[in-house]
């Protein structure tokens, strides 16, 4: 559980990117039965109705689930962002989102306008917390220091093969936590021999080592996606061991320049 900065967020969440329809609904329901209490979706995923159904049909009360959604980059003008959020609330069948994020920065829309919409949605009680995703150090500074935004999170690609130390350091300075998407590096983590060797020492898999490495930071949450019950269970089984200094040193020596998500509209990423 991340308890820094006045926010309580389960450190391990269930990601739903690419899950759709009944499969998405069933996996969200299964994840909650396993013990997940943090679910991540987005307008762009096209699965908010299924995510909402999975939460509704589970035995876990809605107020025990930390639910995050994100607004896509073409809906960041004030009225568009407001309408998109209202639509997400309806599809998710909830009165309030625990966290609402700007999915990607868009330099064609003034950041101040988007942040004002988030602030007003928060003031109206439709979202508990607001944040951003795929923001660089400069963009975080723009949001917090130039615009005075009360954001709590920056969701970014983060795994043992991508050095995000500049972003993490600045997030800590500004009072934000990070949420790591693609925490298993699209299958690279489970196949990495260094992570496998560390896992063997602890009786864990390489994937579990990668997830443990992220949440052991203390102010980083991870949201691995799983399309099977077995993988969802394995991903959640990371709270009964701790990486030692030697393990951390080995992971720190892994090549840190592998970025998997880098679309044409991405900002100019921070150098490690």
BAMIDO-333166 format. One record per residue (C-alpha): residue number from 1; x, y, z. Coordinates in steps of 0.25 Angstrom, whole numbers, plus 5000, padded with zeros to 4 digits. Layout:
BAMIDO-333166
NUM_X_Y_Z .
...
***
This chain:
BAMIDO-333166
1_5000_5000_5000 .
2_5005_5014_4996 .
3_5002_5023_5007 .
4_5011_5035_5003 .
5_5006_5049_4999 .
6_4992_5047_5006 .
7_4988_5036_4997 .
8_4985_5022_5000 .
9_4987_5013_4987 .
10_4989_4998_4987 .
11_5003_4996_4981 .
12_4999_4985_4972 .
13_4988_4988_4962 .
14_4981_4980_4951 .
15_4983_4986_4937 .
16_4973_4984_4927 .
17_4979_4989_4914 .
18_4975_4980_4902 .
19_4965_4972_4911 .
20_4951_4973_4905 .
21_4936_4969_4907 .
22_4933_4957_4915 .
23_4948_4953_4916 .
24_4951_4966_4922 .
25_4939_4965_4932 .
26_4943_4951_4936 .
27_4957_4955_4939 .
28_4954_4967_4947 .
29_4944_4959_4955 .
30_4955_4948_4957 .
31_4966_4958_4960 .
32_4957_4964_4971 .
33_4955_4950_4977 .
34_4970_4948_4977 .
35_4972_4960_4986 .
36_4974_4972_4976 .
37_4968_4985_4981 .
38_4973_4994_4970 .
39_4968_4993_4956 .
40_4973_5002_4944 .
41_4966_5005_4931 .
42_4965_5016_4921 .
43_4955_5022_4911 .
44_4964_5018_4900 .
45_4963_5003_4904 .
46_4949_5002_4901 .
47_4946_4993_4912 .
48_4940_5002_4923 .
49_4927_4996_4923 .
50_4933_4982_4925 .
51_4942_4987_4936 .
52_4930_4993_4943 .
53_4922_4980_4941 .
54_4934_4972_4947 .
55_4934_4981_4959 .
56_4919_4981_4961 .
57_4918_4966_4960 .
58_4930_4963_4969 .
59_4928_4961_4984 .
60_4936_4973_4987 .
61_4929_4986_4991 .
62_4932_4997_4981 .
63_4938_5006_4992 .
64_4949_4996_4994 .
65_4954_4997_4980 .
66_4963_5008_4976 .
67_4958_5010_4961 .
68_4967_5018_4951 .
69_4963_5023_4937 .
70_4969_5032_4927 .
71_4965_5042_4917 .
72_4971_5041_4903 .
73_4979_5052_4897 .
74_4968_5057_4887 .
75_4958_5060_4899 .
76_4967_5070_4907 .
77_4959_5083_4904 .
78_4951_5086_4916 .
79_4937_5082_4911 .
80_4942_5070_4904 .
81_4950_5065_4917 .
82_4938_5068_4925 .
83_4928_5060_4916 .
84_4938_5049_4914 .
85_4939_5047_4929 .
86_4924_5047_4931 .
87_4923_5036_4920 .
88_4934_5028_4927 .
89_4926_5029_4940 .
90_4913_5024_4933 .
91_4921_5013_4926 .
92_4928_5009_4939 .
93_4914_5010_4947 .
94_4921_5018_4958 .
95_4918_5031_4964 .
96_4933_5034_4966 .
97_4946_5031_4960 .
98_4957_5029_4971 .
99_4968_5034_4961 .
100_4966_5041_4947 .
101_4978_5043_4938 .
102_4982_5051_4926 .
103_4986_5039_4917 .
104_4996_5046_4908 .
105_5001_5061_4908 .
106_4996_5068_4896 .
107_5003_5081_4893 .
108_4991_5086_4884 .
109_4983_5088_4896 .
110_4987_5097_4908 .
111_4991_5089_4919 .
112_4985_5099_4929 .
113_4971_5097_4922 .
114_4972_5082_4924 .
115_4977_5083_4938 .
116_4965_5093_4941 .
117_4955_5083_4936 .
118_4962_5072_4946 .
119_4961_5082_4957 .
120_4946_5085_4955 .
121_4943_5070_4954 .
122_4950_5068_4967 .
123_4943_5079_4973 .
124_4930_5074_4968 .
125_4932_5060_4975 .
126_4933_5052_4962 .
127_4948_5049_4964 .
128_4956_5047_4977 .
129_4969_5049_4972 .
130_4975_5054_4958 .
131_4988_5052_4951 .
132_4995_5050_4938 .
133_5002_5039_4930 .
134_5014_5039_4921 .
135_5018_5053_4926 .
136_5033_5056_4926 .
137_5041_5064_4937 .
138_5038_5077_4930 .
139_5023_5074_4928 .
140_5022_5070_4943 .
141_5028_5083_4947 .
142_5019_5091_4937 .
143_5007_5084_4944 .
144_5011_5086_4958 .
145_5020_5098_4959 .
146_5015_5106_4947 .
147_5000_5103_4948 .
148_4999_5099_4963 .
149_4992_5086_4960 .
150_4989_5077_4972 .
151_4993_5064_4964 .
152_4997_5052_4971 .
153_5002_5042_4961 .
154_5009_5041_4948 .
155_5007_5027_4941 .
156_5019_5023_4932 .
157_5025_5011_4926 .
158_5034_5006_4936 .
159_5042_4992_4937 .
160_5056_4988_4940 .
161_5060_4990_4926 .
162_5056_5005_4926 .
163_5063_5015_4935 .
164_5052_5025_4940 .
165_5061_5030_4951 .
166_5060_5045_4946 .
167_5045_5044_4946 .
168_5044_5037_4959 .
169_5053_5047_4966 .
170_5045_5058_4961 .
171_5032_5052_4965 .
172_5037_5050_4979 .
173_5042_5064_4980 .
174_5028_5069_4975 .
175_5020_5059_4984 .
176_5015_5050_4973 .
177_5015_5035_4973 .
178_5018_5027_4960 .
179_5009_5016_4954 .
180_5017_5006_4945 .
181_5011_5001_4933 .
182_5017_4990_4924 .
183_5024_4986_4937 .
184_5028_4972_4931 .
185_5033_4979_4918 .
186_5024_4971_4909 .
187_5030_4958_4913 .
188_5044_4962_4914 .
189_5045_4961_4929 .
190_5040_4947_4930 .
191_5051_4942_4920 .
192_5063_4950_4926 .
193_5074_4941_4932 .
194_5078_4951_4943 .
195_5063_4952_4948 .
196_5062_4937_4947 .
197_5074_4935_4955 .
198_5069_4945_4966 .
199_5056_4938_4966 .
200_5062_4924_4968 .
201_5069_4929_4980 .
202_5055_4934_4986 .
203_5047_4923_4981 .
204_5040_4932_4971 .
205_5039_4935_4956 .
206_5046_4945_4948 .
207_5033_4953_4946 .
208_5030_4953_4961 .
209_5044_4959_4963 .
210_5042_4970_4954 .
211_5028_4973_4960 .
212_5035_4973_4974 .
213_5046_4982_4969 .
214_5036_4992_4965 .
215_5027_4992_4978 .
216_5039_4991_4987 .
217_5042_5006_4983 .
218_5031_5010_4993 .
219_5025_5020_4984 .
220_5023_5012_4972 .
221_5011_5004_4968 .
222_5010_4994_4957 .
223_4999_4990_4949 .
224_5002_4977_4941 .
225_4991_4971_4932 .
226_4988_4957_4932 .
227_4978_4949_4923 .
228_4978_4937_4931 .
229_4975_4933_4945 .
230_4989_4927_4947 .
231_4996_4939_4943 .
232_4988_4948_4951 .
233_4990_4939_4963 .
234_5005_4939_4961 .
235_5006_4954_4959 .
236_4999_4956_4972 .
237_5009_4947_4980 .
238_5020_4957_4982 .
239_5017_4961_4996 .
240_5024_4950_5004 .
241_5039_4953_5000 .
242_5048_4964_4999 .
243_5060_4967_4989 .
244_5073_4969_4997 .
245_5084_4979_4993 .
246_5091_4969_4984 .
247_5078_4966_4976 .
248_5076_4981_4975 .
249_5091_4983_4970 .
250_5089_4973_4960 .
251_5076_4979_4954 .
252_5083_4992_4954 .
253_5093_4987_4944 .
254_5083_4983_4934 .
255_5082_4991_4921 .
256_5073_5002_4924 .
257_5069_5008_4911 .
258_5058_4999_4906 .
259_5046_5007_4903 .
260_5034_4999_4898 .
261_5023_5009_4897 .
262_5028_5021_4888 .
263_5017_5026_4879 .
264_5019_5037_4869 .
265_5012_5047_4878 .
266_5021_5044_4890 .
267_5028_5055_4897 .
268_5043_5057_4897 .
269_5046_5047_4907 .
270_5056_5049_4919 .
271_5070_5044_4917 .
272_5075_5034_4928 .
***
